[in-house]
Amino acid sequence: MKRIIREARLADMDAIMQVFSAAKGIMRKSGNMHQWGEGYPSEDVVKADMEKKGAFVVEEEDKVVGYFAFLPSPDPTYNRIYDGKWIDDEQAYHVVHRIASYPEVHGVFSSILDFCSSLDRNIRIDTHRDNTIMQHNLLKHGFTYCGIIYLLSGDERLAYQRV
């Protein structure tokens, strides 16, 4: 199977929303009951990613099987970190947000990180405390837990970085 990553288009919106729905199902099955509540991520969030040229889909055989945002720094929620510190707090970085895929499609996380790493070596990601699947994947792929950040909403997230 040939897998490609490309910029998302408005025409992909229905497929992206279906991927988010499947990802929420994975989260709920694994005990992550609070991350990505009703209405999030929304089409407006994806459109905002698109406007920043940071919305990407993962395709296999012309079917969207994954989505992620890859956005350049600065990210205001990463300005302050608690109970830890960033590995590199001097250089510019990119943030990966909204990673989602179908549960039956394997290796999407690795494909996303390979793509992102080809564009920037300094990558930050945050995740919900209940998202044990993401935490496992981050550590497996060489990320280091750095501390806690707070979203603009005030919600806590565990912060990771790979340099």
C-alpha positions in Angstrom: 0.0 0.0 0.0 1.3 3.4 -0.9 0.9 6.0 1.9 1.2 9.7 1.1 0.9 12.8 3.3 -0.3 16.0 1.7 -1.9 19.3 2.6 -5.5 18.9 3.5 -8.1 20.6 1.2 -11.7 21.7 1.9 -12.9 18.8 -0.2 -11.3 16.5 2.4 -13.5 17.9 5.3 -16.0 15.1 5.5 -13.3 12.4 5.4 -11.3 14.3 8.1 -14.4 14.5 10.4 -14.9 10.8 9.9 -11.3 10.1 11.0 -11.8 12.3 14.1 -14.9 10.3 14.9 -13.0 7.0 14.7 -10.1 8.5 16.8 -12.6 9.5 19.5 -13.9 5.9 19.5 -10.3 4.7 20.1 -9.9 7.2 22.9 -13.2 6.2 24.7 -12.4 2.5 24.4 -9.0 3.0 26.1 -10.5 4.9 29.0 -9.8 8.5 27.7 -13.3 9.8 28.3 -12.6 13.6 28.4 -10.2 14.5 25.6 -11.9 15.8 22.4 -15.3 16.4 23.8 -18.4 17.0 21.7 -17.8 19.3 18.8 -14.0 19.1 18.9 -12.1 19.1 16.7 -14.5 21.1 14.6 -14.5 22.0 10.9 -13.6 25.5 12.0 -10.5 24.2 13.8 -9.4 22.3 10.7 -10.1 25.4 8.5 -7.8 27.4 10.8 -5.1 24.8 10.4 -5.6 25.0 6.7 -5.3 28.8 6.7 -1.9 28.4 8.5 -0.8 25.8 5.8 -0.5 23.3 8.7 -3.4 20.9 8.0 -2.3 17.5 6.6 -4.0 14.3 5.7 -2.6 10.8 5.5 -3.8 8.9 2.4 -3.8 5.2 1.4 -5.1 4.2 -1.9 -6.7 7.6 -2.4 -8.6 7.3 1.0 -8.0 9.7 3.9 -6.9 7.5 6.8 -5.4 10.1 9.1 -5.1 13.8 9.9 -2.7 16.0 11.9 -1.8 19.7 12.2 1.9 20.7 12.0 2.3 24.3 13.0 5.3 26.5 13.5 6.2 28.1 16.8 5.5 30.1 18.8 2.5 28.3 20.3 1.2 30.5 23.2 0.2 27.5 25.3 3.8 26.4 25.3 5.2 29.6 26.6 5.1 28.4 30.2 5.8 24.8 31.4 5.2 23.6 34.9 6.9 20.8 36.9 9.7 20.5 34.3 11.4 22.2 31.4 11.7 22.0 27.7 14.8 20.2 26.3 15.5 23.1 24.0 13.7 26.4 24.8 15.9 28.5 22.6 15.3 27.3 19.0 12.2 27.6 16.9 10.0 24.5 16.9 7.0 22.9 15.4 4.0 21.5 17.2 2.0 18.5 16.2 -1.7 18.7 17.1 -4.8 16.7 16.4 -3.2 13.4 15.4 -6.0 11.1 14.4 -6.4 7.9 12.3 -8.5 4.8 11.9 -7.8 2.0 14.4 -7.4 -0.6 11.6 -4.7 1.4 9.8 -1.4 0.8 11.4 1.8 2.9 11.4 0.1 6.2 10.8 1.8 7.8 13.9 5.2 6.7 12.6 4.5 8.1 9.1 3.4 11.4 10.6 6.5 11.7 12.7 8.8 10.8 9.8 7.1 13.5 7.7 7.4 16.1 10.5 11.0 15.2 11.3 11.9 15.7 7.7 10.8 19.4 8.1 12.0 20.2 11.6 14.1 18.4 14.1 12.6 20.3 17.1 9.1 19.0 17.7 6.7 19.4 20.6 3.5 17.6 21.3 1.0 17.7 24.2 -1.6 15.2 25.2 -4.3 14.6 27.8 -3.3 12.7 30.9 -5.9 10.0 30.1 -4.4 9.4 26.6 -2.2 6.5 27.5 -2.0 5.4 23.8 -0.5 8.7 22.8 1.9 8.8 25.8 3.1 5.3 24.9 3.6 6.2 21.2 5.5 9.4 22.1 8.0 7.6 24.4 8.3 4.8 21.8 9.3 7.4 19.2 12.0 9.2 21.2 10.0 12.0 22.8 10.8 13.1 26.3 8.2 14.1 28.9 9.0 17.7 29.8 6.2 18.8 32.2 2.7 20.3 32.2 1.3 23.0 30.0 -2.2 24.6 30.1 -4.4 25.2 27.1 -6.0 28.6 26.6 -9.2 26.9 28.1 -7.2 26.2 31.3 -7.1 22.4 30.7 -4.0 20.6 31.7 -1.8 18.7 29.1 1.3 16.6 29.4 4.0 18.1 27.2 6.7 16.2 25.3 9.6 17.3 23.0 12.0 15.6 20.7 15.0 17.3 19.4 
